[in-house]
Amino acid sequence: MPAPTPRSTAVALLDKVLGDGRLLAELTAPLARLSPPDRARALRLANDTLRGMDRADRLLARQLRKTPQLHVMNILRLGTVELCMGGDAHGVVDELVTLVGTHPRYKRLRGLVNAILRQMAGDAGKPWKDLRIPRLPNWLRDPLVSAWGNGAVSAMEKAHFAGAPLDLTLKPGEDPTAWADRLGGTALPTGSVRIGDAGQVSALPGFEDGHWWVQDAAAALPVRILAPRPGEFILDLCAAPGGKTLQLAAAGAQVTALDTSEKRMARVTENLDRTGLSATCVTQDAFAFTEGSFDAILVDAPCSATGTIRRHPDLPHAKDGSDFGALIEQQARMIDHALTLLAPGGRLLFCTCSLLPDEGEVQVEEALARHPGLATDTAALDRPGIDPAWITEEGGLRLRPDHWPDLGGMDGFYIALLRKT
């Protein structure tokens, strides 16, 4: 069997996402045999193909009399996207023709793949830039249009298609402008640093020394709003992958980081070690944890993750919304459980990386109705870079991918700070 390459691995990833409904984050085995730079390239190729798949399918439909088997179609999709985005025609076509030729079931289609990709490298690929921005599937688009309107959703789709730059959160005391200059990036209004074409993250200055960690600018805002103080006892109830734990620890809080996944908690521990920060790490189901009375609790609840599609374009293809009801119920239970662990006068920060109001605004409205004496703290939302127009009626903060269009967007998030009296 030939050694895997970034392109062959990207096709294998596409087969799993589009054939088996798997998320890219779950697919570690196909990437394991690649070097870190090749691993990054394979993921980039797979993500680019998923973002541009609607356009690729439209162009391919003009050339195909019938749709081939999924593996072959994914080879054509990847090749079409790469060629239409400026890839080297000789390298793309030759490698993908060879790839289909090594498959015992599909090698008879080498001629078809060769002919179509050569057409895409020529005139057949020229309409690419004039095709519409790829749309979300109807199962997700329809509820989002109902919540935010067609214009806003179209703007979100534009942000999804553009993809996401790399955002970094700096340790307290580090100068965002200085690091932006050093890394060739931009200092964002909220204090994060954004890099357009980062390449291999672990090779960037400051990574090994733990001066910063990767975290979307929107994901960094919950802790900034919580405003942890040195010495406070704070529970990060759903801690992995750990960005918020690092923020809390860097602020000097006494942090208990809890998550149910041993593998994901191992990443939290690795990042704490790299950055020289400390927290008590607990691997346990959140609902089984009953210890302590905390000054503040951060609940980044399991959710649909629909706010992260600009970084995870596999999500609309791997999910269909059927599990969202159970997630919404779990979020409500998690708020109720967290309140039992909160000291009187304590602060509960609830957030989800979702674009669905049922996982944000509605959750908080219903929590306020269930718990007399619980109130939102809108004054806490007055932070650098936050537009007052993002503050919602019930006192939370709604972030969307179409915010900051001139800066590269942000993840979709809902954030609310609740105070227990």
Protein Blocks (a to p, Z undefined) as FASTA:
>chain_A
ZZddfklmmmmmmmmmmmnopafklmmmlmmmpcfklmmmmmmmmmmmmmmmmmmmmmmm
mmpmbdcdfklmmmmmmmmmmmmnopafklmmmmmmmmmmmpmklmmmmmmmmmmmmmmm
mmmlmmmmmpccddddfklmmmmmmmnojklmmmmmmmmmnopaddddddehiafklmmm
mnopacdfkopacdfblojmklpghklnopaccddfklmmmmmmnopaehiacddfblbg
olmmmmmmmnopacddddfblklmmmmmmmmmmnopacddddddfklpcgdjdfbdcddd
ddeklmmmmmmmmlmmmpgolmmmmmmmmmmmmmmmmmmmpcehiacddddddfbfklmm
mmmmmmmmmmghiacdfklmmcghiafklpcfkopacddfkgoklnnpaadddddddddZ
Z
